[in-house]
């Protein structure tokens, strides 16, 4: 289980402590008590996707110790195993792999976030740290999840290791969210700075992770199957912790061990859509034109076994189980929440109003206003196009509930940057949802919304996210804080730091894992 996560004032860090389970649900009335329960559920979601246990479930040695078993496949071991990895969860994955594989592991190189070893050591997570005389070389980089020179050095070291393998070797590749930023190897003449600039422009205009990765792959030596090609003819086994909706192999960390299905035309379509094609550097145009005329065609990866070992759905399933233990009627709404945070917040706000009305109602009938709200909710849900949305099931569960309800969801909404403030998608989503919850009274029902990144880092901040309740707007106004102004500058972090001493921030430190975000919408009848 992960170390206890805490909501603390931003700029302050208190000593770590275990969660207190508190009073029975029937006696919980304060926002602080609901926030404590929300924290516990978020912790359970993160605890379910810790990298070590997930890797140990995926890998095993046969009794002779000479064969590596990966699910239903076996690979001969004769001190021929090499390891590379990149991502926010890879340090713990590598530690577990080295513990299991022992002398068979010849060498390894991993690229992990800057400061993660010190953070894990400070948190007492020794299981996520490599041994003193490890055969695995560690590079730290990609501060604030942006590719940098340190990450580039790591990528080149990984490429060099892969290119030196033979047909007798086996390469174990560990991949998790954040892998794209930690494995930057631009195709010359594209520079790291030019690739960074293009990625930032796309992200600022609301490009999805799928669109960002399509561009990254086209400009990278290692993404889009490039790492697998570098390792050929060695056999390659990739163990993947997914941070992408639907777990598409070629999108996670931009698919370094998966043949890309995207073409140059796909890239040009994305660049045109966001109005960036005319502003492309000459080097990017050169690389795209070369790829368009590549006589070798797309790469193949027949020598690769790719295995998903953890995902957002696994985290949500555990949080749902814990919510039920705590007495909630719990249901997973979706594992594919995406789209602009403003639209996602409107959806959650409408859902909260409709659900609260159903939960508070003692009659079968609904008012005309409630029916109109429900119609708007279904229309917005259709516009968001969430493939696995369980909206009808959620509303039915709420209608039948005779106690508190917890709706869970996961995914990765996007933020269109308009200002130069500080924040992340989880804090911005929470702030928007708080505004939506305050639009009209929700009746005799307390409603809490929490949004947190499972990696513990929301954008370029040191917090995982934030929680809000329906009184956010009135309380912020009483403190002289204008929410609309903060939102117009994308300055959600500053708002939550100032609001009630930062107590609505979810501050966890780096968790050592990453499976997108977790959203909790809790209803508690007063």
C-alpha positions in Angstrom: 0.0 0.0 0.0 1.2 3.5 -0.7 2.3 5.7 2.1 -0.6 7.7 3.5 -1.6 10.7 1.3 -2.5 14.0 2.9 -4.3 17.2 2.1 -2.1 19.9 3.4 -1.5 23.6 3.0 0.6 24.1 -0.2 4.0 25.4 0.9 3.9 23.3 4.2 4.6 19.6 4.7 3.6 18.0 8.0 5.0 14.7 9.2 3.5 11.6 7.5 0.7 9.9 9.4 -1.8 7.0 8.6 -5.4 7.8 7.8 -7.9 7.8 10.6 -11.1 6.0 9.5 -13.2 8.4 11.5 -16.8 8.1 12.6 -19.5 6.0 10.9 -20.9 7.5 7.7 -24.3 8.2 9.3 -22.7 10.7 11.6 -20.5 12.4 9.1 -21.7 15.9 8.3 -18.7 18.2 7.9 -16.9 18.9 4.7 -13.6 18.0 6.5 -15.0 14.5 7.3 -16.1 14.0 3.7 -12.7 15.2 2.4 -11.0 12.6 4.7 -13.0 9.8 3.2 -12.3 11.1 -0.3 -8.6 11.1 0.5 -8.8 7.5 1.7 -10.5 6.4 -1.5 -7.9 8.3 -3.6 -5.1 6.5 -1.6 -6.7 3.1 -2.2 -6.8 3.8 -6.0 -3.1 4.8 -6.0 -2.2 1.8 -3.7 -3.7 -0.6 -6.2 -1.3 0.4 -9.0 2.0 0.4 -7.2 4.7 -0.7 -9.7 6.4 -3.4 -7.7 3.4 -5.7 -7.0 2.1 -5.2 -10.6 5.5 -6.3 -12.0 5.7 -9.2 -9.7 2.3 -10.4 -10.9 3.4 -10.2 -14.5 6.9 -11.9 -14.2 8.1 -15.1 -12.6 10.9 -17.6 -12.9 10.3 -21.3 -13.3 11.6 -23.6 -10.5 14.9 -24.1 -12.3 15.5 -20.4 -12.5 16.5 -20.7 -16.2 13.2 -19.6 -17.8 11.4 -16.2 -17.5 7.7 -16.5 -17.6 5.6 -13.5 -18.8 1.9 -14.4 -18.7 1.7 -17.5 -20.9 5.1 -17.1 -22.7 8.5 -18.4 -21.6 12.0 -17.0 -22.4 15.3 -18.8 -21.9 17.7 -17.1 -19.5 21.5 -17.5 -19.6 22.8 -14.3 -18.1 21.6 -12.6 -21.3 18.9 -10.3 -19.9 19.2 -6.5 -20.4 16.8 -3.9 -19.1 15.8 -0.4 -20.1 12.9 1.7 -18.9 11.4 5.2 -18.9 8.4 6.7 -17.0 7.2 7.9 -13.7 6.6 4.4 -12.3 9.8 2.8 -13.7 12.1 3.3 -10.7 9.9 0.9 -8.6 9.4 -1.4 -11.6 13.1 -1.7 -12.1 13.8 -2.3 -8.4 11.2 -5.2 -8.4 12.7 -6.6 -11.7 16.2 -6.6 -10.4 15.1 -8.3 -7.2 13.4 -11.0 -9.1 15.9 -11.5 -11.9 19.1 -11.4 -9.9 22.3 -12.6 -11.8 20.5 -13.0 -15.1 20.3 -9.2 -15.4 23.5 -8.1 -17.2 22.9 -4.3 -17.4 20.2 -1.7 -17.5 19.5 1.9 -18.1 16.4 3.8 -16.9 15.1 7.3 -17.3 13.0 8.6 -14.4 11.7 12.0 -13.2 14.1 14.4 -11.6 14.1 14.1 -7.9 12.2 10.8 -7.6 14.9 8.9 -5.8 15.2 11.5 -3.1 11.4 11.7 -2.9 11.0 7.9 -2.5 13.8 7.8 0.1 12.2 10.7 2.0 8.8 8.9 2.0 10.4 5.7 3.3 9.5 3.7 0.1 12.6 1.5 0.1 10.9 -1.0 -2.1 11.0 1.5 -4.9 14.8 2.1 -4.7 17.5 0.1 -6.4 20.1 -1.7 -4.4 23.5 0.0 -3.6 25.4 -2.0 -6.2 22.7 -2.2 -8.8 23.5 -3.1 -12.4 21.0 -0.5 -13.5 22.2 3.0 -14.4 19.7 5.7 -13.4 19.2 9.0 -15.2 16.9 11.7 -13.8 15.4 14.3 -16.0 12.3 15.8 -17.6 11.6 18.3 -14.8 7.9 19.3 -14.7 7.3 16.5 -17.2 9.1 18.4 -20.0 11.9 16.8 -22.1 15.3 18.3 -21.3 19.0 17.7 -21.9 19.2 15.2 -19.0 16.3 13.1 -20.5 18.1 13.3 -23.9 21.3 11.9 -22.4 19.2 9.0 -20.9 17.5 8.3 -24.3 20.8 8.2 -26.1 22.2 5.7 -23.4 19.1 3.6 -23.9 19.5 3.7 -27.6 23.2 2.7 -27.3 22.4 -0.3 -25.1 19.6 -1.5 -27.5 21.8 -1.2 -30.6 24.5 -3.4 -29.0 22.2 -6.4 -28.5 22.4 -9.7 -30.5 20.0 -12.5 -31.4 21.0 -14.3 -28.2 19.9 -11.4 -26.0 16.6 -10.6 -24.3 15.6 -7.0 -23.6 13.1 -6.2 -20.9 11.5 -2.8 -21.5 9.7 -1.1 -18.6 7.3 1.7 -19.7 4.9 3.9 -17.8 3.2 7.3 -18.1 5.6 10.2 -18.5 7.8 8.0 -20.8 7.4 10.3 -23.7 9.1 13.2 -21.9 11.8 10.9 -20.5 12.8 9.4 -23.9 13.4 12.3 -26.2 15.6 11.5 -29.2 14.7 13.9 -32.1 15.6 12.9 -35.6 18.3 15.2 -36.9 18.2 18.0 -37.9 15.3 18.6 -35.4 16.6 19.9 -32.1 15.3 19.1 -28.6 14.3 22.8 -28.3 12.4 22.8 -31.5 10.5 19.6 -30.6 9.7 21.1 -27.1 8.4 24.3 -28.7 6.1 22.4 -31.0 4.8 20.2 -28.2 4.1 23.2 -25.9 2.2 25.0 -28.7 0.1 21.9 -29.3 -0.6 21.4 -25.6 -1.5 25.1 -25.1 -4.1 24.8 -27.9 -5.8 21.8 -26.3 -4.3 18.9 -28.3 -5.1 15.5 -26.8 -2.4 13.1 -25.6 -3.1 11.0 -28.7 -2.4 14.0 -31.0 0.7 15.0 -29.1 2.1 11.5 -29.4 1.4 11.2 -33.1 3.6 14.3 -33.6 6.3 13.0 -31.2 6.5 9.7 -32.9 7.0 11.2 -36.3 10.0 13.3 -35.0 11.6 10.7 -32.8 14.3 8.0 -33.3 12.9 5.8 -30.6 9.2 6.3 -30.4 6.7 4.7 -32.8 8.6 1.4 -32.7 12.0 2.9 -33.0 13.4 1.3 -29.8 12.2 -2.1 -30.9 14.0 -1.6 -34.2 17.2 -0.5 -32.4 17.1 -3.7 -30.4 16.6 -6.1 -33.3 17.4 -9.0 -33.6 17.1 -9.4 -29.8 13.8 -10.5 -28.4 12.0 -7.7 -26.6 9.5 -8.0 -23.7 7.7 -4.7 -22.8 5.8 -4.4 -19.5 3.6 -1.4 -19.6 1.7 0.6 -17.0 -0.9 2.5 -19.0 -1.7 6.2 -18.5 -3.8 6.6 -21.7 -7.5 6.2 -22.2 -8.3 2.8 -23.6 -4.7 1.5 -23.1 -3.7 1.8 -26.8 -0.2 0.3 -27.0 1.1 2.7 -29.7 0.0 5.8 -27.7 1.5 4.9 -24.2 4.8 6.8 -24.1 4.4 7.2 -27.8 4.8 3.4 -28.5 8.6 2.8 -28.5 8.0 -0.9 -28.9 5.0 -0.8 -31.2 4.9 -0.2 -34.9 3.2 3.1 -35.6 0.0 3.2 -37.6 0.2 6.9 -38.2 1.3 8.6 -41.4 2.7 12.0 -42.2 -0.7 12.9 -43.4 -2.0 12.3 -39.9 0.6 14.7 -38.6 -0.2 17.4 -41.1 -3.9 17.1 -40.3 -3.2 17.7 -36.6 -0.9 20.6 -37.4 -3.5 22.1 -39.7 -6.2 21.7 -37.2 -4.3 23.7 -34.6 -3.1 26.3 -37.1 0.6 25.4 -36.7 1.6 24.1 -40.1 2.8 27.4 -41.4 4.9 28.1 -38.3 6.9 24.8 -38.4 10.7 25.1 -38.2 12.5 24.1 -41.4 14.0 21.0 -39.6 10.5 19.6 -38.8 9.4 20.1 -42.4 12.6 18.3 -43.6 12.0 15.3 -41.3 8.3 15.0 -42.3 9.1 15.2 -46.0 11.7 12.4 -45.6 9.3 10.1 -43.8 6.7 10.7 -46.5 9.1 9.3 -49.1 10.7 6.5 -46.9 11.1 3.5 -49.3 11.4 1.0 -46.4 7.8 1.6 -45.3 6.6 1.2 -41.7 8.5 -0.7 -39.1 7.4 -4.1 -37.9 7.7 -5.4 -34.4 7.3 -9.2 -34.7 10.1 -9.8 -32.2 8.3 -7.9 -29.4 5.8 -9.0 -26.7 3.9 -6.1 -25.2 2.0 -6.6 -22.0 -0.2 -4.1 -20.1 0.3 -4.8 -16.4 -1.7 -1.9 -14.9 -4.2 0.8 -15.8 -6.7 3.4 -14.5 -9.5 0.8 -14.5 -7.5 -1.3 -12.0 -7.2 1.7 -9.7 -10.8 2.6 -9.9 -12.0 -0.9 -9.2 -10.0 -0.9 -5.9 -11.4 2.5 -5.0 -14.9 1.3 -5.7 -14.3 -1.8 -3.5 -13.1 0.4 -0.6 -16.0 2.8 -1.0 -18.4 -0.1 -0.7 -16.6 -1.3 2.5 -17.1 2.2 3.9 -20.8 2.0 3.3 -21.2 3.9 0.0 -23.3 2.8 -3.0 -20.4 3.0 -5.4 -20.2 2.8 -9.2 -17.5 3.5 -11.8 -18.9 6.1 -14.1 -16.2 6.0 -16.8 -12.5 5.3 -17.2 -12.4 7.5 -20.3 -13.1 11.0 -19.2 -11.6 13.4 -21.7 -12.2 16.7 -23.4 -11.8 20.3 -22.4 -12.0 20.7 -18.6 -14.8 23.3 -18.9 -17.1 20.8 -20.7 -16.1 18.0 -18.3 -16.9 20.4 -15.3 -20.3 21.2 -16.8 -21.0 17.5 -17.1 -20.0 16.9 -13.5 -22.0 19.9 -12.3 -25.2 18.8 -14.2 -24.7 15.2 -12.9 -24.4 16.5 -9.4 -27.6 18.5 -9.6 -29.6 15.7 -11.2 -28.2 13.0 -8.8 -28.7 15.2 -5.7 -32.3 15.8 -6.7 -32.9 12.1 -7.1 -31.2 11.3 -3.9 -33.2 13.9 -2.0 -36.5 13.1 -3.6 -39.0 10.8 -1.8 -41.4 10.6 -4.7 -41.2 8.9 -8.1 -42.0 12.0 -10.0 -39.7 14.7 -11.2 -40.3 18.4 -11.6 -40.2 20.0 -15.0 -36.9 21.8 -14.0 -35.3 18.4 -13.0 -36.4 16.9 -16.3 -34.8 19.8 -18.2 -31.6 19.4 -16.3 -31.5 15.7 -17.0 -32.1 16.3 -20.7 -29.1 18.8 -20.7 -27.0 16.1 -18.9 -27.7 13.5 -21.6 -27.0 16.0 -24.4 -23.7 17.0 -22.9 -22.8 13.4 -22.3 -23.4 12.6 -26.0 -21.2 15.6 -27.0 -18.3 14.4 -24.8 -18.5 11.0 -26.6 -17.2 9.0 -23.6 -17.1 5.4 -24.9 -17.7 3.6 -21.6 -20.0 6.0 -19.8 -22.3 4.3 -17.4 -24.7 7.3 -17.0 -28.0 5.5 -16.9 -26.6 3.0 -14.4 -25.3 5.8 -12.2 -28.6 7.7 -12.1 -30.5 4.4 -11.5 -28.1 3.6 -8.6 -28.6 7.1 -7.1 -32.4 6.8 -7.4 -32.4 3.5 -5.5 -29.8 4.5 -2.9 -31.0 4.9 0.7 -27.7 6.3 1.9 -24.5 8.0 0.6 -23.3 7.5 -2.9 -19.8 7.6 -4.5 -19.4 7.9 -8.3 -15.9 7.3 -9.5 -14.3 8.1 -12.9 -10.9 8.3 -14.5 -9.2 9.8 -17.5 -7.3 12.8 -18.6 -9.1 16.1 -19.6 -7.3 18.8 -21.4 -6.8 22.5 -20.6 -6.6 25.3 -23.1 -4.1 27.8 -21.8 -5.2 31.4 -21.9 -3.1 32.9 -19.1 0.3 32.6 -17.5 -0.9 31.3 -14.1 0.2 28.2 -12.3 -1.9 25.0 -12.0 -2.7 21.7 -13.5 -5.7 20.0 -15.1 -6.9 18.4 -11.8 -6.9 21.7 -9.9 -8.4 23.6 -12.8 -11.1 20.9 -13.2 -11.9 21.0 -9.5 -12.2 24.8 -9.5 -14.5 24.7 -12.5 -16.6 22.0 -10.9 -16.8 24.0 -7.7 -18.2 26.9 -9.7 -20.8 24.6 -11.3 -21.8 23.2 -7.9 -22.5 26.7 -6.7 -24.9 27.7 -9.5 -28.0 26.6 -7.6 -28.8 24.9 -4.3 -28.4 21.1 -4.2 -31.0 20.5 -1.5 -30.4 18.5 1.7 -27.4 16.7 0.2 -23.7 17.4 0.8 -21.7 17.0 -2.5 -17.9 16.8 -2.7 -15.8 16.5 -5.9 -12.1 15.5 -5.9 -9.7 15.3 -8.8 -6.2 14.0 -8.4 -3.4 12.8 -10.6 -2.2 9.3 -9.5 1.4 10.3 -10.1 1.1 13.0 -7.4 2.1 15.8 -9.6 -0.5 18.0 -11.3 1.1 20.0 -14.0 4.1 22.1 -12.9 3.1 22.0 -9.3 3.9 19.9 -6.2 0.4 18.8 -5.5 -1.8 16.0 -7.0 -5.0 18.0 -7.3 -7.8 19.5 -5.2 -11.3 18.9 -3.7 -14.3 21.2 -3.6 -17.8 21.4 -2.3 -20.9 23.3 -3.3 -20.1 26.2 -0.9 -16.8 27.0 -2.7 -18.1 30.1 -4.5 -19.7 31.7 -1.4 -16.7 30.9 0.8 -14.3 32.2 -1.8 -16.3 35.4 -2.1 -16.2 35.8 1.7 -12.4 35.7 1.5 -12.3 38.2 -1.3 -11.2 35.7 -4.0 -12.7 36.0 -7.4 -12.8 32.5 -8.9 -13.4 33.8 -12.5 -10.2 35.9 -12.4 -8.1 32.9 -11.4 -9.6 30.7 -14.0 -9.1 33.3 -16.7 -5.4 33.2 -16.0 -5.2 29.4 -15.6 -4.1 30.1 -12.0 -5.9 27.4 -10.0 -2.9 26.5 -7.9 -2.6 30.1 -6.6 -6.3 30.1 -5.9 -6.2 27.0 -3.8 -3.1 28.1 -2.0 -4.9 31.3 -0.9 -8.3 29.6 -0.2 -8.7 28.5 3.4 -5.0 28.2 3.9 -4.5 25.7 1.1 -6.5 23.0 2.9 -8.3 22.0 -0.3 -5.1 20.9 -2.0 -4.3 17.2 -2.4 -0.6 17.0 -1.5 0.9 13.5 -1.8 4.4 13.9 -3.1 5.5 11.7 -6.0 3.7 8.4 -5.7 6.0 6.3 -7.9 3.1 5.3 -10.2 1.0 6.9 -12.9 -2.4 5.8 -14.4 -3.9 9.1 -15.3 -6.4 10.9 -13.0 -9.0 9.8 -10.5 -12.3 11.7 -10.0 -14.6 11.2 -7.1 -18.1 12.6 -6.8 -19.5 11.9 -3.4 -23.2 12.5 -2.3 -24.0 12.4 1.4 -27.6 13.2 2.5 -27.7 15.6 5.4 
